[in-house]
């Protein structure tokens, strides 16, 4: 449903030396410091027409604009959502003959987010009341080698990649723990499990000595950070043949894909310093393991996932006539998923208790299909119909206390049906495209929660299968170039996205957030659209060109819960943004631009999270940003 974005980088060029430099300087409203971004590229032929190298490096310091009003005894901390990143990529291309091309690349990126991008409505614009720092540290490495070989009757492409991602994510967990500090069931389990007592829920009534002792314990673990170091390792391989047959009337591709992926998460809750919002140092160890953690922990749970999948695929397009093309594609997938873990340190407040190592295997296999027919009514008008299926892998919930029947969840599936027309006219100076589609989404993977609030059920969510949805959409887009240098474009989308079955099954607890047939899907606006105008013109005979661009985008209203009457339901979207850009471009070496993003300074809400204990936590558009960009090319 969401589609895929494929990043295709410029490849090394063995025919010429080349370099480029890009410097961007901007200032965001409410940010204390400016934002600076620099990028540089160099291309070097190592052996003409045979061997070349290309390198790109970049560094970005994006200033924060959200202020924390709680830390440092209420004095606060400004610009907590600063974001710094740096990285680069290095590529080699070898072309020993016209038939063979070998590309090798490595990409690295390091990102440091010093605080979260959310803030609290009602506390003043862009003010956060989080009691802990929400820092994120992210390291990504990607290595790839791709060989293309023209065999005459077909082109053989084989690729191998290794992906390594390491992430440390910190979130404020204080409100979750504070909301359970007087929970009678947690009080009972705390005394029975920690001290071997034999008391009941009634013994933990408000004001009892048991409740007083439990509440004191819970308060001693506040504030707290949900501290989660994560690692991901993935090895991906693909090999395919593509060719033309029967006098070029049949274009075909066949191939195989294989992936081996390993994920690991250490989910811990660390005691925090109420003044600085940082986790408190102090080694925590588990007696029956060799593991230690350099913080004072209230909880420690390990979750790992091993995934192996193999797929065989093929696609063929038959040019039945000069105007009609017919396409069929098929993919056979087979994956095996093992989820394993263990709670090493009990969290009595959230009912996550230490226990034995567990592992559960989930696997699935099946076929995906794609059908397409396109017809060229004229050289400028083409119509098409298409249908295709897709799936999302199922898996296993590794959740403390979850019953066996809720551990596994199945894949959910979609079928997409689309028809449309693409046109060009007025000597290719105008384009109009129309598409109408429907997506059927079955056996939806949905979030559930085991146990009733206050009964001692798990504080952790899990994934189950329930319900079905239908999404119907209409998209219109157009472009016109009425005079040289002037381009006007616009697009609009209408979506009718609703549940067609209740989001409920006998194994899942129905709550106020459970969707019912007829409910609109969350975070899906009915209407959205965009428009832009750009103009380029020569400046006398100087070899320079002026440019100006205006962009407008509208995102319609949507909701965070299925039921509009839910007390925690929030409205998101329903905003319009305007961006402006103008500048001077030379015919060869340099360009200079001035720009304003979010000219109207709209605090458009992108996501919102509300609970009774913690209402109206929102993530919004970046405030008005004014900047200048300098680009230089050398060849």
C-alpha positions in Angstrom: 0.0 0.0 0.0 2.8 2.4 0.9 4.9 1.7 -2.1 8.7 1.5 -2.2 11.3 4.2 -2.7 14.5 3.1 -4.4 17.6 5.3 -4.1 19.7 5.2 -7.2 23.0 7.0 -6.8 25.2 8.5 -9.6 27.8 5.9 -10.6 31.5 6.5 -11.0 32.4 8.0 -14.4 35.7 6.7 -15.9 35.8 9.4 -18.6 36.2 12.7 -16.7 37.2 14.2 -13.4 34.3 15.9 -11.5 33.6 17.5 -8.2 30.8 19.3 -6.4 30.2 21.2 -3.2 26.9 22.1 -1.5 26.5 24.4 1.5 23.2 25.1 3.2 22.6 27.6 6.0 19.2 28.2 7.5 17.4 29.6 10.6 14.2 28.0 12.0 11.7 30.1 14.0 12.0 29.2 17.8 15.4 27.6 17.3 18.3 29.1 19.2 21.0 28.2 16.7 21.2 28.1 12.9 21.2 24.8 11.0 24.2 24.0 8.7 24.6 21.3 6.1 27.6 20.6 3.9 28.1 18.0 1.2 31.0 17.3 -1.1 31.6 14.9 -4.0 34.6 13.9 -6.1 34.8 11.6 -9.1 38.2 10.2 -10.3 38.9 8.1 -13.4 41.5 5.6 -12.2 41.9 4.1 -15.7 40.1 5.8 -18.6 37.0 3.9 -19.8 37.7 1.0 -17.4 38.0 1.9 -13.7 36.6 4.9 -11.7 35.9 5.9 -8.1 33.4 8.3 -6.6 33.2 9.6 -3.1 30.6 11.7 -1.3 30.8 13.0 2.3 28.3 15.1 4.2 27.7 16.6 7.6 24.5 18.2 9.0 23.7 20.1 12.2 20.0 20.8 12.4 19.0 23.1 15.2 16.3 22.1 17.7 13.2 24.2 18.4 11.5 22.3 21.2 12.1 23.5 24.8 11.8 21.2 27.8 10.2 23.1 30.7 10.7 20.4 33.4 14.3 19.6 33.7 16.9 21.3 35.9 14.3 22.0 38.6 11.9 23.7 36.3 14.5 26.1 34.8 14.2 24.0 31.6 16.5 23.1 28.7 16.2 24.7 25.3 16.3 23.2 21.8 16.3 19.6 23.1 15.6 18.1 19.6 18.9 19.1 18.0 19.8 16.6 15.3 23.4 15.9 14.0 24.3 13.5 11.3 27.4 12.7 9.2 28.3 10.1 6.7 29.4 9.3 3.2 29.5 6.7 0.5 32.4 5.4 -1.6 31.9 3.6 -4.9 34.0 1.8 -7.4 33.0 0.9 -11.0 35.0 -1.6 -13.1 34.1 -2.0 -16.8 36.7 -4.5 -18.2 34.6 -4.9 -21.4 31.4 -3.5 -23.0 29.6 -6.6 -21.7 30.6 -6.5 -18.0 30.1 -3.9 -15.3 31.0 -4.4 -11.6 29.9 -1.8 -9.0 31.1 -2.0 -5.4 29.9 0.5 -2.8 29.9 1.2 0.9 27.6 3.7 2.7 28.0 4.9 6.3 25.7 7.3 8.3 25.9 8.3 12.0 22.9 10.2 13.5 22.5 11.7 16.9 19.1 13.0 18.0 19.5 14.8 21.3 15.8 14.8 22.1 12.4 13.8 20.8 10.4 15.8 18.2 7.2 15.7 20.2 5.7 18.4 22.5 2.7 18.9 24.6 -0.4 20.9 23.5 -1.5 23.3 26.2 2.0 23.8 27.7 2.8 26.6 25.2 3.9 26.1 21.6 6.9 23.7 21.1 7.2 23.0 24.9 7.8 19.5 26.2 7.2 18.3 29.8 9.1 15.0 29.4 10.9 14.1 32.6 13.7 12.2 30.8 15.9 13.0 27.8 14.8 11.1 24.7 18.1 10.7 22.9 18.7 8.5 19.9 22.0 7.3 18.5 21.9 5.6 15.1 24.8 3.9 13.1 24.1 2.5 9.7 26.5 0.6 7.4 25.6 -0.8 4.0 28.0 -2.8 1.7 27.0 -3.8 -1.8 28.5 -5.5 -4.9 26.5 -5.7 -8.2 27.6 -7.5 -11.3 25.9 -7.0 -14.7 26.9 -9.2 -17.6 25.4 -9.0 -21.1 25.2 -12.6 -22.3 23.8 -11.7 -25.7 20.4 -13.5 -25.3 19.9 -11.8 -21.9 21.5 -9.6 -19.2 22.5 -11.4 -16.0 22.5 -9.3 -12.8 23.6 -10.6 -9.5 23.9 -8.5 -6.3 25.0 -9.1 -2.7 24.5 -6.7 0.2 25.4 -6.6 3.9 23.4 -4.2 6.1 24.4 -3.4 9.7 22.3 -1.1 11.8 22.9 -0.2 15.5 20.4 2.0 17.4 20.1 3.2 20.9 16.7 4.6 21.6 15.7 6.4 24.8 12.1 7.3 25.7 10.5 8.8 28.8 8.8 6.0 30.6 7.9 7.9 33.8 4.1 8.5 33.1 3.6 4.7 32.4 5.1 3.7 35.7 3.5 6.5 37.7 0.1 5.5 36.4 0.6 2.0 38.0 1.9 3.2 41.4 -1.4 2.4 43.2 -2.4 -0.6 41.2 -3.6 -3.3 43.7 -2.8 -6.3 41.5 0.8 -5.1 40.9 1.0 -4.5 44.7 0.0 -8.1 45.4 2.4 -9.5 42.8 5.3 -7.3 44.1 4.9 -8.7 47.7 4.2 -12.3 46.6 7.0 -12.6 44.0 9.7 -10.5 45.7 9.2 -11.5 49.3 7.3 -14.8 49.1 4.2 -13.4 50.8 0.8 -14.9 50.3 -1.6 -11.9 50.1 -4.6 -11.1 47.9 -5.6 -8.1 46.0 -7.9 -7.1 48.9 -4.8 -6.9 51.1 -3.5 -4.2 48.8 -6.4 -1.8 49.4 -5.7 1.9 49.4 -4.0 2.9 52.6 -2.9 -0.6 53.6 0.7 -1.1 54.7 1.2 -3.4 51.7 0.0 -0.6 49.3 2.1 2.0 51.1 5.2 -0.2 50.8 4.5 -0.9 47.1 3.8 2.7 46.3 7.1 3.7 47.9 8.9 1.2 45.8 7.3 2.4 42.6 8.1 6.0 43.5 11.7 5.0 44.1 12.0 4.0 40.4 10.8 7.4 39.1 11.6 9.1 36.9 12.6 6.3 34.4 13.9 5.9 30.8 12.9 3.1 28.5 16.4 2.4 27.2 16.6 0.1 24.2 19.9 -0.8 22.5 19.1 -2.6 19.2 21.1 -4.3 16.5 20.1 -5.5 13.0 22.2 -7.6 10.6 21.0 -8.5 7.2 22.6 -10.3 4.3 20.7 -10.1 1.0 21.4 -11.8 -2.3 19.6 -11.6 -5.7 20.3 -13.0 -9.1 18.2 -12.5 -12.2 18.1 -12.8 -16.0 16.3 -10.3 -18.2 16.0 -10.4 -21.9 13.9 -10.0 -25.1 12.6 -12.9 -27.2 10.4 -13.5 -30.3 11.6 -10.5 -32.2 11.5 -8.3 -29.1 7.8 -8.9 -28.6 8.4 -10.6 -25.2 10.3 -8.9 -22.4 11.0 -11.3 -19.5 12.7 -11.5 -16.2 13.3 -14.5 -13.9 15.3 -14.5 -10.6 15.9 -15.7 -7.1 16.1 -13.6 -3.9 17.5 -14.8 -0.5 17.7 -12.9 2.8 19.2 -13.8 6.2 18.3 -11.3 9.0 19.0 -11.2 12.7 17.5 -8.6 15.1 18.3 -8.1 18.8 16.8 -5.7 21.3 17.7 -5.2 25.0 14.5 -3.6 26.4 15.5 -2.0 29.7 14.0 0.5 32.2 16.6 2.6 33.8 16.3 4.9 36.8 16.7 8.6 35.9 18.0 11.8 37.4 15.0 14.1 37.9 17.2 17.2 37.5 19.2 16.3 34.3 16.8 13.7 32.8 19.8 11.4 32.2 19.9 7.7 33.2 21.6 7.0 36.6 24.9 5.1 36.4 25.4 2.0 38.4 26.0 -1.5 37.1 23.2 -4.0 37.0 24.0 -7.7 36.5 22.0 -10.9 36.3 23.3 -13.7 38.6 22.8 -16.5 36.1 24.3 -14.7 33.1 27.5 -12.9 32.2 25.6 -9.8 31.2 25.9 -6.5 32.9 24.4 -3.1 32.2 26.0 0.2 33.2 22.8 1.7 34.6 20.5 1.2 37.6 17.7 -0.9 36.0 14.2 -1.6 37.1 13.6 -4.1 34.2 15.6 -6.0 31.6 14.2 -8.1 28.8 15.9 -9.5 25.7 14.1 -10.1 22.4 15.7 -11.6 19.3 14.4 -12.4 15.8 16.0 -14.6 13.2 14.5 -14.4 9.7 15.4 -16.4 6.6 13.4 -16.0 3.4 13.8 -17.2 -0.2 11.7 -16.1 -3.2 11.6 -17.1 -6.8 10.1 -14.6 -9.2 9.3 -14.0 -12.8 7.6 -11.5 -15.0 6.8 -11.3 -18.7 5.4 -8.5 -20.9 3.9 -9.5 -24.3 3.5 -6.8 -26.9 0.4 -8.3 -28.5 0.1 -5.5 -30.9 1.8 -2.2 -31.5 -0.7 -0.7 -29.0 -1.4 -3.4 -26.5 1.0 -4.8 -23.9 0.0 -7.6 -21.5 2.1 -8.3 -18.3 2.0 -11.1 -15.8 4.3 -11.5 -12.8 4.5 -14.2 -10.1 6.5 -14.5 -6.9 6.8 -17.6 -4.7 7.9 -16.7 -1.2 9.0 -18.9 1.7 10.1 -17.5 5.0 10.9 -18.8 8.4 10.9 -16.5 11.4 12.2 -17.4 14.9 11.4 -15.1 17.8 13.2 -15.8 21.1 13.8 -14.0 24.4 13.9 -13.9 28.1 13.1 -11.6 30.9 16.2 -11.3 33.0 15.1 -8.7 35.5 11.5 -8.4 36.8 9.6 -5.2 36.5 7.0 -5.5 39.2 5.3 -2.3 38.2 4.5 -3.4 34.6 4.0 -7.1 35.4 7.1 -8.3 33.4 8.6 -11.1 35.5 11.8 -13.0 35.1 11.5 -16.4 33.6 13.0 -19.1 31.4 14.2 -18.6 27.8 11.5 -19.1 25.2 11.5 -19.3 21.5 8.7 -19.8 18.9 8.9 -20.4 15.2 6.7 -18.8 12.6 6.8 -19.6 8.9 4.7 -19.0 5.9 4.8 -19.5 2.1 2.7 -18.6 -0.8 2.4 -16.9 -4.1 2.0 -13.2 -5.1 0.6 -12.2 -8.5 0.7 -9.1 -10.8 -1.5 -8.5 -13.8 -1.3 -5.5 -16.1 -2.7 -4.4 -19.5 -1.9 -1.1 -21.2 -3.2 0.2 -24.4 -1.9 3.2 -26.4 -5.0 4.8 -28.0 -2.7 7.4 -29.6 1.0 8.2 -29.2 -0.2 10.7 -26.5 -2.9 8.7 -24.7 -2.3 5.5 -22.8 -4.8 3.6 -20.6 -4.1 0.8 -18.3 -5.6 -1.7 -15.8 -3.6 -3.5 -13.2 -4.1 -5.9 -10.3 -1.5 -7.1 -7.8 -1.2 -8.8 -4.4 1.2 -8.3 -1.5 1.7 -9.4 2.1 3.4 -8.5 5.3 5.1 -11.4 7.2 3.6 -12.8 10.3 5.5 -13.5 13.4 5.6 -14.2 17.1 4.8 -12.0 20.1 7.5 -12.3 22.8 5.4 -10.7 25.5 5.7 -11.6 29.2 2.6 -13.4 30.5 0.9 -13.7 27.1 -1.2 -16.9 26.6 0.1 -19.5 24.1 -2.9 -19.0 21.8 -1.9 -15.3 21.3 1.8 -15.8 20.7 1.6 -16.3 16.9 0.1 -13.9 14.3 -0.4 -14.6 10.6 0.6 -12.5 7.5 -1.9 -9.9 6.4 -2.5 -9.5 2.7 -3.6 -6.9 0.2 -5.0 -6.9 -3.3 -4.7 -3.7 -5.3 -6.9 -3.0 -8.4 -6.2 0.1 -10.4 -7.2 1.7 -13.7 -6.1 5.0 -15.2 -5.2 7.1 -18.2 -1.9 8.9 -18.8 -1.9 11.7 -21.5 0.4 14.2 -23.1 -0.8 16.9 -25.6 -0.2 20.4 -26.9 3.1 19.3 -28.3 4.0 17.6 -25.0 3.6 20.9 -23.1 0.8 19.5 -21.1 0.1 16.3 -19.2 -3.0 15.0 -17.4 -3.1 11.7 -15.5 -6.1 10.1 -13.8 -6.1 6.9 -11.7 -8.9 5.1 -9.8 -8.0 2.2 -7.4 -9.2 -0.1 -4.7 -7.1 -1.9 -2.1 -8.6 -4.8 -0.2 -6.7 -5.5 3.1 -7.5 -8.8 4.8 -6.5 -10.5 8.1 -5.1 -7.2 9.3 -2.3 -7.2 11.8 -3.6 -5.1 14.7 -2.4 -4.1 18.1 -4.0 -5.7 21.2 -3.5 -5.7 24.9 -3.8 -8.7 27.2 -5.8 -8.2 30.4 -8.1 -5.6 31.6 -6.7 -2.3 33.0 -6.3 -2.7 36.7 -6.6 -6.5 36.7 -2.9 -7.2 36.5 -2.7 -8.1 32.8 0.3 -7.4 30.8 1.4 -3.7 30.3 2.8 -4.6 26.9 0.9 -4.6 23.6 1.0 -7.5 21.2 0.0 -8.1 17.6 -2.9 -10.2 16.5 -5.0 -10.6 13.3 -8.5 -9.2 13.1 -10.7 -7.3 10.7 -10.5 -6.2 7.1 -10.4 -2.8 5.3 -11.3 -1.4 1.9 -9.5 1.6 0.5 -10.9 3.4 -2.5 -9.0 6.3 -4.1 -9.0 8.8 -6.9 -5.9 10.6 -8.0 -5.6 13.5 -10.5 -2.4 15.1 -11.6 -1.6 17.7 -14.3 1.3 19.7 -15.6 1.4 22.5 -18.2 4.2 24.6 -19.8 2.3 27.5 -21.4 5.4 29.5 -22.3 9.1 28.7 -22.2 10.5 28.6 -18.7 7.1 28.4 -16.9 5.8 25.1 -15.4 2.5 24.8 -13.5 1.7 21.5 -11.8 -1.1 20.3 -9.5 -2.4 17.0 -8.0 -5.3 16.0 -5.8 -6.2 12.8 -4.0 -9.5 11.5 -2.6 -9.5 8.5 -0.3 -12.3 6.5 1.2 -10.5 4.2 3.6 -12.8 2.2 5.9 -13.1 -1.0 7.9 -15.4 -3.6 6.3 -15.1 -6.0 9.3 -14.9 -5.4 13.0 -11.3 -5.4 14.4 -12.0 -8.2 16.8 -11.6 -11.9 17.2 -12.5 -14.2 20.1 -8.9 -14.3 21.4 -8.6 -10.5 21.6 -10.0 -8.2 24.3 -12.4 -5.6 22.7 -11.5 -2.1 24.0 -12.6 1.4 23.2 -9.9 1.6 20.5 -11.2 -1.5 18.6 -12.4 -0.6 15.2 -15.8 -1.6 13.8 -17.1 -2.0 10.3 -17.6 1.5 8.8 -15.0 3.3 10.8 -12.4 5.4 9.0 -8.8 4.2 9.0 -6.6 6.2 11.4 -4.2 8.8 10.0 -5.7 8.6 6.5 -7.2 11.9 5.3 -10.0 12.0 2.8 -8.5 14.8 0.8 -5.0 16.0 0.1 -3.4 18.0 -2.7 -0.5 20.0 -3.9 0.3 22.7 -6.5 3.4 24.3 -7.7 4.6 27.1 -10.1 8.2 27.5 -11.3 9.7 29.9 -13.7 13.2 30.0 -15.2 14.5 32.9 -17.3 17.8 34.0 -18.9 19.4 37.1 -17.4 20.3 39.1 -20.5 23.3 37.4 -22.3 25.3 36.9 -19.1 25.1 33.1 -19.1 23.1 33.2 -15.9 19.5 32.2 -15.3 17.0 33.3 -12.7 14.6 30.9 -11.1 11.6 31.1 -8.8 9.3 28.4 -7.4 6.1 28.4 -5.3 4.8 25.2 -3.8 1.6 24.7 -1.8 0.4 21.5 -0.2 -2.8 20.6 1.7 -3.2 17.6 4.0 -6.8 16.9 5.0 -8.2 16.0 8.4 -7.8 12.5 9.9 -8.1 10.9 13.3 -5.9 9.0 15.7 -8.6 6.5 16.7 -11.3 4.6 14.9 -14.1 5.9 17.0 -14.5 9.7 16.7 -16.3 9.7 20.1 -13.3 8.1 21.9 -12.2 10.6 24.6 -8.6 10.2 23.6 -9.3 10.7 19.9 -7.3 13.5 18.3 -7.6 15.3 15.0 -4.4 15.4 12.9 -3.7 17.0 9.5 -6.0 19.7 8.2 -3.2 22.1 7.4 -1.8 23.9 4.4 1.9 24.6 3.8 3.7 27.1 1.5 7.3 26.9 0.4 9.2 29.5 -1.7 12.5 29.3 -3.5 14.4 31.8 -5.8 17.9 32.0 -7.0 20.5 32.4 -9.7 22.0 29.5 -11.7 25.0 29.7 -13.9 25.2 27.7 -17.1 28.1 25.6 -15.7 29.7 26.1 -12.4 27.6 27.5 -9.5 24.1 28.2 -8.2 22.8 30.3 -5.3 19.3 29.9 -3.8 17.2 31.6 -1.1 14.2 29.7 0.3 11.5 29.8 2.9 9.9 26.5 4.0 6.5 26.6 5.9 6.1 30.3 5.1 2.8 30.5 7.0 4.5 28.9 10.1 1.8 26.3 10.5 2.2 23.9 13.4 0.5 21.2 11.5 0.0 18.0 13.6 1.5 14.9 11.9 0.9 12.5 14.8 -0.7 12.7 18.2 -0.8 10.4 21.2 -3.3 10.9 24.0 -4.1 8.9 27.1 -5.9 9.8 30.3 -2.5 10.1 32.1 -0.6 11.7 29.3 -2.8 13.7 26.8 -2.0 15.5 23.6 1.6 14.6 22.9 2.1 15.7 19.3 4.6 15.8 16.5 4.3 18.7 14.1 5.8 20.3 11.1 9.1 22.1 11.5 8.4 25.9 12.1 9.1 28.5 9.4 12.7 28.1 8.1 14.6 30.6 6.1 17.8 29.6 4.4 20.4 30.0 1.6 22.0 27.3 -0.5 25.3 27.5 -2.5 26.1 24.8 -5.0 29.3 24.6 -7.0 30.4 22.1 -9.7 33.9 21.4 -11.0 34.6 19.4 -14.1 
